Amino acid sequence: MGLITDLVTAGDYKNANIKVKGMKNDKVFLIHKSLFGKQEIRLDKSTVADIETKSQSNNLAGSEYQVEIRFKNGKRCLATLTDFTYRALNSSLY
């Protein structure tokens, strides 16, 4: 993996950012910018059907995960996540 983290690398939301927000860092959002403005999609049980971990790599900065996110609306994307974001996403789904 590289230095590109918390970013959608392929799929319906390519080049979107994934951010962890909230007082307890418990809310995960996909932030997609398009011609029609910025769209924030909360990643939780109501919007995400499933996630699948494709690969994991360890480096000096920590672990990075490549995950496929399948949405309930039929869209899907491939994202590279840091360990912190990966854990926040998993806890918001399960």
Biopython code that builds the backbone (N, CA, C, O; Angstrom):
import numpy as np
from Bio.PDB.StructureBuilder import StructureBuilder

atoms = [
    (1, "MET", "N", (0.843, -1.177, 0.000)),
    (1, "MET", "CA", (0.000, 0.000, 0.000)),
    (1, "MET", "C", (0.887, 1.238, 0.000)),
    (1, "MET", "O", (2.110, 1.153, 0.110)),
    (2, "GLY", "N", (0.249, 2.367, -0.123)),
    (2, "GLY", "CA", (1.012, 3.605, -0.183)),
    (2, "GLY", "C", (0.559, 4.586, 0.870)),
    (2, "GLY", "O", (0.037, 4.209, 1.919)),
    (3, "LEU", "N", (0.767, 5.848, 0.572)),
    (3, "LEU", "CA", (0.396, 6.898, 1.503)),
    (3, "LEU", "C", (-1.047, 7.346, 1.346)),
    (3, "LEU", "O", (-1.522, 8.167, 2.130)),
    (4, "ILE", "N", (-1.753, 6.826, 0.353)),
    (4, "ILE", "CA", (-3.137, 7.208, 0.127)),
    (4, "ILE", "C", (-4.002, 6.426, 1.103)),
    (4, "ILE", "O", (-4.145, 5.209, 0.977)),
    (5, "THR", "N", (-4.576, 7.120, 2.070)),
    (5, "THR", "CA", (-5.395, 6.438, 3.069)),
    (5, "THR", "C", (-6.710, 7.160, 3.264)),
    (5, "THR", "O", (-6.833, 8.357, 3.007)),
    (6, "ASP", "N", (-7.683, 6.406, 3.722)),
    (6, "ASP", "CA", (-9.039, 6.903, 3.947)),
    (6, "ASP", "C", (-9.584, 7.559, 2.682)),
    (6, "ASP", "O", (-10.173, 8.639, 2.718)),
    (7, "LEU", "N", (-9.367, 6.870, 1.567)),
    (7, "LEU", "CA", (-9.768, 7.376, 0.260)),
    (7, "LEU", "C", (-10.383, 6.247, -0.549)),
    (7, "LEU", "O", (-9.906, 5.113, -0.512)),
    (8, "VAL", "N", (-11.448, 6.565, -1.282)),
    (8, "VAL", "CA", (-12.052, 5.594, -2.189)),
    (8, "VAL", "C", (-11.220, 5.578, -3.459)),
    (8, "VAL", "O", (-11.066, 6.606, -4.119)),
    (9, "THR", "N", (-10.679, 4.408, -3.805)),
    (9, "THR", "CA", (-9.774, 4.300, -4.940)),
    (9, "THR", "C", (-10.446, 3.806, -6.214)),
    (9, "THR", "O", (-9.894, 3.967, -7.302)),
    (10, "ALA", "N", (-11.631, 3.206, -6.098)),
    (10, "ALA", "CA", (-12.336, 2.706, -7.283)),
    (10, "ALA", "C", (-13.815, 2.550, -6.965)),
    (10, "ALA", "O", (-14.215, 2.457, -5.805)),
    (11, "GLY", "N", (-14.608, 2.525, -8.015)),
    (11, "GLY", "CA", (-16.029, 2.268, -7.848)),
    (11, "GLY", "C", (-16.890, 3.503, -8.023)),
    (11, "GLY", "O", (-16.469, 4.497, -8.613)),
    (12, "ASP", "N", (-18.107, 3.422, -7.498)),
    (12, "ASP", "CA", (-19.104, 4.473, -7.704)),
    (12, "ASP", "C", (-18.745, 5.804, -7.056)),
    (12, "ASP", "O", (-19.176, 6.851, -7.539)),
    (13, "TYR", "N", (-17.977, 5.792, -5.992)),
    (13, "TYR", "CA", (-17.609, 7.027, -5.292)),
    (13, "TYR", "C", (-16.106, 7.288, -5.373)),
    (13, "TYR", "O", (-15.508, 7.741, -4.397)),
    (14, "LYS", "N", (-15.497, 7.012, -6.507)),
    (14, "LYS", "CA", (-14.045, 7.153, -6.671)),
    (14, "LYS", "C", (-13.586, 8.560, -6.292)),
    (14, "LYS", "O", (-14.235, 9.551, -6.627)),
    (15, "ASN", "N", (-12.463, 8.629, -5.590)),
    (15, "ASN", "CA", (-11.820, 9.853, -5.097)),
    (15, "ASN", "C", (-12.555, 10.507, -3.935)),
    (15, "ASN", "O", (-12.211, 11.626, -3.554)),
    (16, "ALA", "N", (-13.545, 9.852, -3.365)),
    (16, "ALA", "CA", (-14.221, 10.380, -2.180)),
    (16, "ALA", "C", (-13.346, 10.124, -0.954)),
    (16, "ALA", "O", (-12.544, 9.190, -0.937)),
    (17, "ASN", "N", (-13.506, 10.952, 0.057)),
    (17, "ASN", "CA", (-12.783, 10.790, 1.315)),
    (17, "ASN", "C", (-13.672, 10.092, 2.325)),
    (17, "ASN", "O", (-14.898, 10.197, 2.264)),
    (18, "ILE", "N", (-13.049, 9.377, 3.258)),
    (18, "ILE", "CA", (-13.778, 8.756, 4.353)),
    (18, "ILE", "C", (-13.249, 9.368, 5.638)),
    (18, "ILE", "O", (-12.054, 9.298, 5.926)),
    (19, "LYS", "N", (-14.155, 9.973, 6.414)),
    (19, "LYS", "CA", (-13.772, 10.695, 7.625)),
    (19, "LYS", "C", (-14.522, 10.136, 8.825)),
    (19, "LYS", "O", (-15.666, 9.695, 8.718)),
    (20, "VAL", "N", (-13.846, 10.167, 9.973)),
    (20, "VAL", "CA", (-14.456, 9.788, 11.246)),
    (20, "VAL", "C", (-14.754, 11.083, 11.988)),
    (20, "VAL", "O", (-13.863, 11.909, 12.190)),
    (21, "LYS", "N", (-16.016, 11.259, 12.395)),
    (21, "LYS", "CA", (-16.436, 12.480, 13.075)),
    (21, "LYS", "C", (-17.177, 12.128, 14.355)),
    (21, "LYS", "O", (-17.407, 10.957, 14.654)),
    (22, "GLY", "N", (-17.544, 13.152, 15.099)),
    (22, "GLY", "CA", (-18.320, 12.962, 16.313)),
    (22, "GLY", "C", (-17.486, 13.166, 17.557)),
    (22, "GLY", "O", (-16.258, 13.089, 17.522)),
    (23, "MET", "N", (-18.168, 13.428, 18.654)),
    (23, "MET", "CA", (-17.482, 13.661, 19.930)),
    (23, "MET", "C", (-16.697, 12.431, 20.383)),
    (23, "MET", "O", (-15.635, 12.549, 20.994)),
    (24, "LYS", "N", (-17.230, 11.258, 20.079)),
    (24, "LYS", "CA", (-16.579, 10.009, 20.486)),
    (24, "LYS", "C", (-15.884, 9.327, 19.315)),
    (24, "LYS", "O", (-15.486, 8.167, 19.424)),
    (25, "ASN", "N", (-15.733, 10.034, 18.190)),
    (25, "ASN", "CA", (-15.172, 9.439, 16.968)),
    (25, "ASN", "C", (-15.936, 8.179, 16.585)),
    (25, "ASN", "O", (-15.341, 7.151, 16.262)),
    (26, "ASP", "N", (-17.261, 8.273, 16.626)),
    (26, "ASP", "CA", (-18.079, 7.096, 16.384)),
    (26, "ASP", "C", (-18.921, 7.185, 15.114)),
    (26, "ASP", "O", (-19.686, 6.268, 14.816)),
    (27, "LYS", "N", (-18.790, 8.264, 14.374)),
    (27, "LYS", "CA", (-19.571, 8.427, 13.146)),
    (27, "LYS", "C", (-18.621, 8.459, 11.955)),
    (27, "LYS", "O", (-17.686, 9.259, 11.920)),
    (28, "VAL", "N", (-18.866, 7.584, 10.977)),
    (28, "VAL", "CA", (-18.010, 7.488, 9.796)),
    (28, "VAL", "C", (-18.806, 7.990, 8.599)),
    (28, "VAL", "O", (-19.940, 7.567, 8.377)),
    (29, "PHE", "N", (-18.204, 8.899, 7.825)),
    (29, "PHE", "CA", (-18.862, 9.492, 6.668)),
    (29, "PHE", "C", (-18.022, 9.307, 5.419)),
    (29, "PHE", "O", (-16.793, 9.361, 5.468)),
    (30, "LEU", "N", (-18.691, 9.090, 4.305)),
    (30, "LEU", "CA", (-18.074, 9.120, 2.983)),
    (30, "LEU", "C", (-18.422, 10.487, 2.397)),
    (30, "LEU", "O", (-19.599, 10.824, 2.269)),
    (31, "ILE", "N", (-17.416, 11.268, 2.045)),
    (31, "ILE", "CA", (-17.626, 12.619, 1.531)),
    (31, "ILE", "C", (-17.251, 12.629, 0.060)),
    (31, "ILE", "O", (-16.084, 12.485, -0.305)),
    (32, "HIS", "N", (-18.271, 12.801, -0.779)),
    (32, "HIS", "CA", (-18.105, 12.732, -2.229)),
    (32, "HIS", "C", (-18.399, 14.102, -2.830)),
    (32, "HIS", "O", (-19.470, 14.669, -2.612)),
    (33, "LYS", "N", (-17.436, 14.629, -3.590)),
    (33, "LYS", "CA", (-17.623, 15.915, -4.253)),
    (33, "LYS", "C", (-17.892, 15.666, -5.728)),
    (33, "LYS", "O", (-17.190, 14.892, -6.379)),
    (34, "SER", "N", (-18.922, 16.335, -6.249)),
    (34, "SER", "CA", (-19.280, 16.184, -7.659)),
    (34, "SER", "C", (-19.658, 17.546, -8.217)),
    (34, "SER", "O", (-19.533, 18.563, -7.534)),
    (35, "LEU", "N", (-20.112, 17.562, -9.439)),
    (35, "LEU", "CA", (-20.539, 18.810, -10.067)),
    (35, "LEU", "C", (-21.720, 19.439, -9.338)),
    (35, "LEU", "O", (-21.923, 20.651, -9.410)),
    (36, "PHE", "N", (-22.487, 18.627, -8.647)),
    (36, "PHE", "CA", (-23.687, 19.104, -7.977)),
    (36, "PHE", "C", (-23.435, 19.459, -6.515)),
    (36, "PHE", "O", (-24.385, 19.708, -5.772)),
    (37, "GLY", "N", (-22.197, 19.486, -6.098)),
    (37, "GLY", "CA", (-21.866, 19.843, -4.727)),
    (37, "GLY", "C", (-21.330, 18.666, -3.933)),
    (37, "GLY", "O", (-21.039, 17.600, -4.477)),
    (38, "LYS", "N", (-21.208, 18.888, -2.637)),
    (38, "LYS", "CA", (-20.662, 17.884, -1.735)),
    (38, "LYS", "C", (-21.786, 17.046, -1.150)),
    (38, "LYS", "O", (-22.817, 17.566, -0.724)),
    (39, "GLN", "N", (-21.563, 15.737, -1.137)),
    (39, "GLN", "CA", (-22.538, 14.796, -0.599)),
    (39, "GLN", "C", (-21.873, 14.024, 0.531)),
    (39, "GLN", "O", (-20.801, 13.448, 0.344)),
    (40, "GLU", "N", (-22.503, 14.008, 1.701)),
    (40, "GLU", "CA", (-22.001, 13.232, 2.835)),
    (40, "GLU", "C", (-22.936, 12.059, 3.084)),
    (40, "GLU", "O", (-24.139, 12.235, 3.279)),
    (41, "ILE", "N", (-22.368, 10.868, 3.072)),
    (41, "ILE", "CA", (-23.137, 9.655, 3.318)),
    (41, "ILE", "C", (-22.608, 9.025, 4.599)),
    (41, "ILE", "O", (-21.429, 8.680, 4.686)),
    (42, "ARG", "N", (-23.470, 8.876, 5.582)),
    (42, "ARG", "CA", (-23.058, 8.236, 6.826)),
    (42, "ARG", "C", (-22.941, 6.741, 6.583)),
    (42, "ARG", "O", (-23.855, 6.121, 6.038)),
    (43, "LEU", "N", (-21.829, 6.171, 6.982)),
    (43, "LEU", "CA", (-21.594, 4.740, 6.810)),
    (43, "LEU", "C", (-21.989, 4.026, 8.100)),
    (43, "LEU", "O", (-21.244, 4.011, 9.080)),
    (44, "ASP", "N", (-23.172, 3.442, 8.072)),
    (44, "ASP", "CA", (-23.673, 2.697, 9.222)),
    (44, "ASP", "C", (-24.614, 1.596, 8.733)),
    (44, "ASP", "O", (-24.682, 1.322, 7.534)),
    (45, "LYS", "N", (-25.328, 0.976, 9.644)),
    (45, "LYS", "CA", (-26.206, -0.149, 9.302)),
    (45, "LYS", "C", (-27.305, 0.231, 8.318)),
    (45, "LYS", "O", (-27.781, -0.619, 7.565)),
    (46, "SER", "N", (-27.708, 1.484, 8.314)),
    (46, "SER", "CA", (-28.814, 1.900, 7.449)),
    (46, "SER", "C", (-28.389, 2.108, 5.995)),
    (46, "SER", "O", (-29.239, 2.075, 5.105)),
    (47, "THR", "N", (-27.112, 2.318, 5.734)),
    (47, "THR", "CA", (-26.661, 2.592, 4.368)),
    (47, "THR", "C", (-25.750, 1.516, 3.787)),
    (47, "THR", "O", (-25.700, 1.356, 2.568)),
    (48, "VAL", "N", (-25.037, 0.782, 4.618)),
    (48, "VAL", "CA", (-24.055, -0.204, 4.152)),
    (48, "VAL", "C", (-24.617, -1.614, 4.306)),
    (48, "VAL", "O", (-25.034, -2.015, 5.392)),
    (49, "ALA", "N", (-24.620, -2.358, 3.204)),
    (49, "ALA", "CA", (-25.083, -3.745, 3.244)),
    (49, "ALA", "C", (-24.003, -4.667, 3.788)),
    (49, "ALA", "O", (-24.288, -5.569, 4.575)),
    (50, "ASP", "N", (-22.742, -4.436, 3.361)),
    (50, "ASP", "CA", (-21.666, -5.354, 3.727)),
    (50, "ASP", "C", (-20.322, -4.715, 3.426)),
    (50, "ASP", "O", (-20.213, -3.877, 2.530)),
    (51, "ILE", "N", (-19.303, -5.108, 4.173)),
    (51, "ILE", "CA", (-17.932, -4.750, 3.827)),
    (51, "ILE", "C", (-17.109, -6.030, 3.777)),
    (51, "ILE", "O", (-17.368, -6.981, 4.514)),
    (52, "GLU", "N", (-16.125, -6.036, 2.905)),
    (52, "GLU", "CA", (-15.233, -7.189, 2.770)),
    (52, "GLU", "C", (-13.802, -6.686, 2.750)),
    (52, "GLU", "O", (-13.451, -5.827, 1.940)),
    (53, "THR", "N", (-12.977, -7.218, 3.639)),
    (53, "THR", "CA", (-11.576, -6.841, 3.686)),
    (53, "THR", "C", (-10.832, -7.602, 2.601)),
    (53, "THR", "O", (-10.790, -8.833, 2.607)),
    (54, "LYS", "N", (-10.242, -6.856, 1.664)),
    (54, "LYS", "CA", (-9.513, -7.464, 0.549)),
    (54, "LYS", "C", (-8.061, -7.739, 0.910)),
    (54, "LYS", "O", (-7.519, -8.789, 0.564)),
    (55, "SER", "N", (-7.422, -6.788, 1.613)),
    (55, "SER", "CA", (-6.025, -6.988, 2.003)),
    (55, "SER", "C", (-5.691, -6.106, 3.192)),
    (55, "SER", "O", (-6.390, -5.142, 3.500)),
    (56, "GLN", "N", (-4.587, -6.473, 3.853)),
    (56, "GLN", "CA", (-4.085, -5.712, 4.989)),
    (56, "GLN", "C", (-2.578, -5.623, 4.848)),
    (56, "GLN", "O", (-1.924, -6.603, 4.492)),
    (57, "SER", "N", (-2.024, -4.448, 5.128)),
    (57, "SER", "CA", (-0.572, -4.316, 5.123)),
    (57, "SER", "C", (-0.143, -3.541, 6.357)),
    (57, "SER", "O", (-0.863, -2.665, 6.834)),
    (58, "ASN", "N", (1.015, -3.865, 6.859)),
    (58, "ASN", "CA", (1.569, -3.192, 8.029)),
    (58, "ASN", "C", (2.791, -2.399, 7.603)),
    (58, "ASN", "O", (3.621, -2.891, 6.838)),
    (59, "ASN", "N", (2.904, -1.170, 8.099)),
    (59, "ASN", "CA", (4.073, -0.341, 7.842)),
    (59, "ASN", "C", (4.415, 0.415, 9.116)),
    (59, "ASN", "O", (3.826, 0.156, 10.165)),
    (60, "LEU", "N", (5.345, 1.334, 9.038)),
    (60, "LEU", "CA", (5.762, 2.065, 10.234)),
    (60, "LEU", "C", (4.655, 2.933, 10.822)),
    (60, "LEU", "O", (4.624, 3.165, 12.031)),
    (61, "ALA", "N", (3.759, 3.406, 9.989)),
    (61, "ALA", "CA", (2.669, 4.265, 10.459)),
    (61, "ALA", "C", (1.504, 3.461, 11.031)),
    (61, "ALA", "O", (0.609, 4.045, 11.641)),
    (62, "GLY", "N", (1.490, 2.157, 10.856)),
    (62, "GLY", "CA", (0.403, 1.320, 11.350)),
    (62, "GLY", "C", (-0.137, 0.438, 10.251)),
    (62, "GLY", "O", (0.524, 0.215, 9.236)),
    (63, "SER", "N", (-1.330, -0.059, 10.455)),
    (63, "SER", "CA", (-1.943, -0.960, 9.478)),
    (63, "SER", "C", (-2.812, -0.182, 8.502)),
    (63, "SER", "O", (-3.417, 0.831, 8.854)),
    (64, "GLU", "N", (-2.863, -0.673, 7.271)),
    (64, "GLU", "CA", (-3.758, -0.152, 6.246)),
    (64, "GLU", "C", (-4.583, -1.312, 5.713)),
    (64, "GLU", "O", (-4.087, -2.429, 5.567)),
    (65, "TYR", "N", (-5.838, -1.036, 5.427)),
    (65, "TYR", "CA", (-6.751, -2.053, 4.934)),
    (65, "TYR", "C", (-7.335, -1.605, 3.608)),
    (65, "TYR", "O", (-7.659, -0.433, 3.414)),
    (66, "GLN", "N", (-7.461, -2.557, 2.705)),
    (66, "GLN", "CA", (-8.198, -2.295, 1.473)),
    (66, "GLN", "C", (-9.509, -3.051, 1.600)),
    (66, "GLN", "O", (-9.519, -4.276, 1.725)),
    (67, "VAL", "N", (-10.619, -2.315, 1.567)),
    (67, "VAL", "CA", (-11.928, -2.913, 1.795)),
    (67, "VAL", "C", (-12.876, -2.579, 0.656)),
    (67, "VAL", "O", (-12.797, -1.511, 0.048)),
    (68, "GLU", "N", (-13.773, -3.517, 0.382)),
    (68, "GLU", "CA", (-14.861, -3.268, -0.555)),
    (68, "GLU", "C", (-16.101, -2.960, 0.272)),
    (68, "GLU", "O", (-16.463, -3.715, 1.174)),
    (69, "ILE", "N", (-16.743, -1.847, -0.043)),
    (69, "ILE", "CA", (-17.956, -1.439, 0.663)),
    (69, "ILE", "C", (-19.124, -1.589, -0.297)),
    (69, "ILE", "O", (-19.127, -1.003, -1.379)),
    (70, "ARG", "N", (-20.119, -2.378, 0.103)),
    (70, "ARG", "CA", (-21.337, -2.556, -0.693)),
    (70, "ARG", "C", (-22.477, -1.831, 0.006)),
    (70, "ARG", "O", (-22.767, -2.079, 1.177)),
    (71, "PHE", "N", (-23.113, -0.937, -0.728)),
    (71, "PHE", "CA", (-24.187, -0.125, -0.167)),
    (71, "PHE", "C", (-25.541, -0.774, -0.424)),
    (71, "PHE", "O", (-25.688, -1.582, -1.340)),
    (72, "LYS", "N", (-26.518, -0.415, 0.386)),
    (72, "LYS", "CA", (-27.867, -0.959, 0.232)),
    (72, "LYS", "C", (-28.555, -0.445, -1.023)),
    (72, "LYS", "O", (-29.519, -1.055, -1.487)),
    (73, "ASN", "N", (-28.076, 0.674, -1.586)),
    (73, "ASN", "CA", (-28.671, 1.206, -2.813)),
    (73, "ASN", "C", (-28.087, 0.560, -4.071)),
    (73, "ASN", "O", (-28.414, 0.972, -5.184)),
    (74, "GLY", "N", (-27.221, -0.454, -3.904)),
    (74, "GLY", "CA", (-26.655, -1.178, -5.030)),
    (74, "GLY", "C", (-25.292, -0.690, -5.473)),
    (74, "GLY", "O", (-24.639, -1.351, -6.279)),
    (75, "LYS", "N", (-24.844, 0.447, -4.970)),
    (75, "LYS", "CA", (-23.521, 0.960, -5.344)),
    (75, "LYS", "C", (-22.459, 0.266, -4.516)),
    (75, "LYS", "O", (-22.739, -0.289, -3.453)),
    (76, "ARG", "N", (-21.223, 0.308, -5.027)),
    (76, "ARG", "CA", (-20.099, -0.269, -4.285)),
    (76, "ARG", "C", (-18.827, 0.492, -4.593)),
    (76, "ARG", "O", (-18.733, 1.189, -5.603)),
    (77, "CYS", "N", (-17.849, 0.352, -3.714)),
    (77, "CYS", "CA", (-16.571, 1.033, -3.921)),
    (77, "CYS", "C", (-15.466, 0.281, -3.195)),
    (77, "CYS", "O", (-15.715, -0.543, -2.315)),
    (78, "LEU", "N", (-14.244, 0.589, -3.592)),
    (78, "LEU", "CA", (-13.043, 0.021, -2.991)),
    (78, "LEU", "C", (-12.308, 1.160, -2.307)),
    (78, "LEU", "O", (-12.063, 2.197, -2.924)),
    (79, "ALA", "N", (-11.954, 0.981, -1.039)),
    (79, "ALA", "CA", (-11.329, 2.052, -0.272)),
    (79, "ALA", "C", (-10.104, 1.554, 0.467)),
    (79, "ALA", "O", (-10.021, 0.384, 0.842)),
    (80, "THR", "N", (-9.146, 2.460, 0.675)),
    (80, "THR", "CA", (-7.972, 2.199, 1.486)),
    (80, "THR", "C", (-8.151, 2.949, 2.798)),
    (80, "THR", "O", (-8.328, 4.167, 2.799)),
    (81, "LEU", "N", (-8.104, 2.224, 3.920)),
    (81, "LEU", "CA", (-8.398, 2.805, 5.225)),
    (81, "LEU", "C", (-7.257, 2.596, 6.204)),
    (81, "LEU", "O", (-6.567, 1.577, 6.163)),
    (82, "THR", "N", (-7.064, 3.570, 7.087)),
    (82, "THR", "CA", (-6.131, 3.392, 8.195)),
    (82, "THR", "C", (-6.765, 2.471, 9.225)),
    (82, "THR", "O", (-7.962, 2.191, 9.166)),
    (83, "ASP", "N", (-5.972, 2.012, 10.149)),
    (83, "ASP", "CA", (-6.462, 1.123, 11.204)),
    (83, "ASP", "C", (-7.553, 1.802, 12.034)),
    (83, "ASP", "O", (-8.552, 1.169, 12.377)),
    (84, "PHE", "N", (-7.373, 3.076, 12.356)),
    (84, "PHE", "CA", (-8.342, 3.836, 13.149)),
    (84, "PHE", "C", (-9.693, 3.905, 12.439)),
    (84, "PHE", "O", (-10.727, 3.651, 13.058)),
    (85, "THR", "N", (-9.699, 4.243, 11.160)),
    (85, "THR", "CA", (-10.936, 4.361, 10.400)),
    (85, "THR", "C", (-11.584, 3.001, 10.200)),
    (85, "THR", "O", (-12.807, 2.878, 10.267)),
    (86, "TYR", "N", (-10.773, 1.981, 9.954)),
    (86, "TYR", "CA", (-11.283, 0.620, 9.772)),
    (86, "TYR", "C", (-12.018, 0.145, 11.024)),
    (86, "TYR", "O", (-13.097, -0.440, 10.929)),
    (87, "ARG", "N", (-11.436, 0.395, 12.191)),
    (87, "ARG", "CA", (-12.075, -0.015, 13.454)),
    (87, "ARG", "C", (-13.360, 0.778, 13.688)),
    (87, "ARG", "O", (-14.358, 0.222, 14.147)),
    (88, "ALA", "N", (-13.338, 2.076, 13.374)),
    (88, "ALA", "CA", (-14.554, 2.900, 13.552)),
    (88, "ALA", "C", (-15.658, 2.432, 12.623)),
    (88, "ALA", "O", (-16.822, 2.389, 13.023)),
    (89, "LEU", "N", (-15.318, 2.081, 11.394)),
    (89, "LEU", "CA", (-16.303, 1.590, 10.439)),
    (89, "LEU", "C", (-16.896, 0.266, 10.916)),
    (89, "LEU", "O", (-18.113, 0.084, 10.886)),
    (90, "ASN", "N", (-16.057, -0.638, 11.346)),
    (90, "ASN", "CA", (-16.559, -1.927, 11.853)),
    (90, "ASN", "C", (-17.469, -1.748, 13.064)),
    (90, "ASN", "O", (-18.497, -2.417, 13.167)),
    (91, "SER", "N", (-17.107, -0.862, 13.973)),
    (91, "SER", "CA", (-17.953, -0.682, 15.162)),
    (91, "SER", "C", (-19.278, 0.005, 14.823)),
    (91, "SER", "O", (-20.266, -0.195, 15.531)),
    (92, "SER", "N", (-19.320, 0.804, 13.765)),
    (92, "SER", "CA", (-20.585, 1.443, 13.387)),
    (92, "SER", "C", (-21.513, 0.483, 12.657)),
    (92, "SER", "O", (-22.713, 0.738, 12.556)),
    (93, "LEU", "N", (-20.968, -0.619, 12.146)),
    (93, "LEU", "CA", (-21.774, -1.594, 11.428)),
    (93, "LEU", "C", (-22.222, -2.764, 12.290)),
    (93, "LEU", "O", (-23.259, -3.368, 12.015)),
    (94, "TYR", "N", (-21.467, -3.091, 13.317)),
    (94, "TYR", "CA", (-21.770, -4.295, 14.112)),
    (94, "TYR", "C", (-21.977, -3.963, 15.562)),
    (94, "TYR", "O", (-22.239, -4.856, 16.368)),
]
sb = StructureBuilder()
sb.init_structure("model")
sb.init_model(0)
sb.init_chain("A")
sb.init_seg("    ")
for serial, (resi, resn, name, xyz) in enumerate(atoms, 1):
    if name == "N":
        sb.init_residue(resn, " ", resi, " ")
    sb.init_atom(name, np.array(xyz, "f"), 0.0, 1.0, " ", f" {name:<3s}", serial, name[0])
structure = sb.get_structure()
